[in-house]
Amino acid sequence: MKTFKNIYLLLIAVILSAPAHAQVPKPRVSPAESVTGKIGEATITIHYSSPSVKGRKIWGGLVPYDTVWRAGANEATTFEIDKDIKIAHKQLPAGKYGFFLVPKEKDKWIAVFNKVPNQWGAFKYDETKDQLRVDVKTTTLPDDQEMLIYKITPKGVLLNWEKRSVFIPVK
């Protein structure tokens, strides 16, 4: 009888612990990241998910040319400012924006600040809700950048990934 009671208690413990174990979130393959910095008087905060290259061709491969891209992984990247700024000599009012890029094979890329900050990827991206679009320059990185990162510098914002650096000038 004692053995039956022990088996019964063990079975109850396993059944009760299964839902708790199932609710443990798995870490994301592309972890959530954020960067905050000041340019002039404005505070800029960028929230993004940071994918890895993992031996893949990124530009013109995983991220196609001439197509709006969420500028990260998972949810669309957000770009938040507490004061009006100028990006490439164009005014961007204080607020929170969905940030997208349109990569180009040879020309300047397009940086997009969309009025809908919280969206999944670029699947429901609507160009009519863009606050601002500007041409931005890219350069080749001297070393490969495995994980996508954003940096805020005194002159603007950098996105570095794989072999490319995208510079968004901010004043």
ABEGO torsion letter per residue (X at the ends): XAAAAAAAAAAAAAAAAAAAAAABBBBBABBBBBBBBBBEABBBBBBBBBBBAGGBBABGBABBBGBBBAGEBEBBBBBBBABBBBBGGBBBBBEBBBBBBBBBAABBBBBBBBABABBBEAAABBAAABABBBBBBBBBBABBBABBBBBBBAAEBBBBBEABBBBBBBX
